[in-house]
């Protein structure tokens, strides 16, 4: 009842849209008048709906369009509603309506803070993101929860919660014990919105006399040999996967910043900006778990390379776009 009452109050105060509850008719019906058009919706209240609830509404017969009303809707679930033609709104002010020549797309009001009754896990926190990274690294593979736990190093309980949320969002399909990523593009889009390279890494820049990216990377491999985990990402890695432009910087993940003896061997000098070598220490070691090989170089997964390029300038977003649009994106090279 609280959901219904709050939704009624929200719609009655909705600026620019003329809503009216048709209480005299049986069931829950809602009228919208906009630009001399009149629409009547069958309203479906659900506190915490999932993708399957959206699917069922889309398949339900009826002459009127449905409006799903929830306490809180993720953008992933709103996109699922879009795909299946189900109108939706939540108590944060998120509204998506498209029917009979009308389209309304309103984003949440920052002053509202309605959340699901049961907190959902954050699948894009540094440690939890290992699961998304594993799924995106082998998008065609079928998994069991046990295999995902072994692959990611996450506890069975956390894997179970993350999988349940991804299934509920319609990103992962479950059939018996088998799990499979069903919406890789949507999962990557959702991750990209949340990702922040500067917050999940500690980066140091270095200046070298050597300017050729291939030689810089080769020297890095030879210097660290097998003693330091080394995973290349950003421009250099993207160019090895799908050549686009000359890499302006060589970037590699390392487990710790190198000691002075390593810098001397590299002939590298720390600088505050303008360095041609970037070494990044991640907040979580998951980036070292999903890798691929090109020649003598170990690279991050394609999804990780894409994310790492999105917010760093130097034409990083252009390189990211070219990599993602390449037909071989996400097909792991060992």
TATA-V936690 format. One line per field, one symbol per residue. phi: phi as a letter, one per 20 degrees, with the letter a starting at -180 (. if undefined). psi: psi as a letter, one per 40 degrees, with the letter a starting at -180 (. if undefined). A space follows every 10 residues. Layout:
phi = ???
psi = ???
This chain:
phi = .ffffffgff ffdffncedb eeffefmdcc dcdblmdccd deecebfcfc ffffgfffef fqedfecedc fbcfffffff fgfemdfbbc fenfbccbal ndcccdegef fecfcggdge fefdfgfffg fffffffcfe eecdffffff femefgffgf fffgffffen ecdccmeecb fdcfffffff fffefbgfed cddcdcdcff dfgfffffff fffeldecgc ceblgfffff fbgcbfffbd dbfcfbfffg fffffeldcf cfanfecddd effcegfeed cbdcmededf fgffggffef ccmlmgffff ffffeffegn efdd
psi = dddddddddd ddehhehgih hgeeiiahih hhhhfeihih ihhhhhdgia ddddddddeh iieiiihhhi dhhidddddd dddefhiiii eeehhhhhhf ehhhghiihd eifhiidhhi iheeiddded dddddddgee ihiidddddd deeiiddddd ddddddddee dhihhbehih hegddddddd ddddihddde ihhhiihidh dhdddddddd ddddbedhhh hiaadddddd dghdihheih hihidiiiid dddddefihh idieiehhhh hidieddedg iihhbehhii iddddddeed feaffddddd ddddeidehe hhh.
